[in-house]
Amino acid sequence: MVTIKTYGYLSRYMEDKDSGTFSFPDGTTVLEMLKVLNIPDSGVGFVSVNGKMVDKNYQIAQGDEIKIFPVVMGG
């Protein structure tokens, strides 16, 4: 099981909850996880796992704490 926390508008993809616990097979990448959760890759600014920023090819492991941050736009 992994714990996933989303920030900002990304929480709408988790049924308006900002966190939850999920099970993924070993070897699942961050990008594959986003697809399973129906979170559009284009809306993700960055992902951290256990407090370290990772790329979308990172393979998640059981017990990981994953934070998904949205793209930030300003003007």
N, C-alpha and C positions, 0 to 999 in steps of 0.2 A: 504494500500500500504506500502511496505517496500523498502528501498533503499539498494542495494547490490553493494559492491565494491570488485573486485578481484585484486589480486596482482600476478606479475610474469606470468608464463606460463598459469595460470588459466584463464586469459582474453580470451584465444582462445575459451573457452566454452561459452563465451557471445558475440559471433560474433566479436571478436577482439576489443570489447569495454571494458574498465575496470570498468564501473559502469552502473547501470540502476535501474529503478523502476519497481517493480513487485507486483502482487496481489496474496496472498495465503489465503486459508481459516483459520479461527481461529483454533488454536490447531496444526497447521503444525509444525513438528519438523525440526530442522536444517538438520538432515539426509534426511528427506522426501524432503525438499527444494533442497538439492544437487541432489537428483535423478531427480526431475522435470527439473532442469537446466542442466542435463547430465554431472555434474561435478563428476568425480570419487572420492569416499570417500578416496581411498588410496592415492590420490594426495594432500589431504588437511592436512596441518600441524596443524592449529588451526583456530577457528572462534571466532570473537568478536562481541558482540551485544551491541550497545550503550556504547562502550568503555570498556566493561568487557568481559574477556574470558569466553566462555560457552562450555559445552559439546554438543555432537550431538543429545542429547535427549531434549535439550532446546526447548520450544515451542515459536515460534516467534509471535509477536503481531504487529498490525497495527502501523505504525510510526517508527518501529525499523530501525536502521542504522546498517547494517550487513557488516562486513569485513571478507573476506575469504583469508587466507594466505596459500601458498603452502608449501609442505614439502621442507625443505632446506637440501641439501646434500653437503658435502664437502670432502676434502681429504687431 
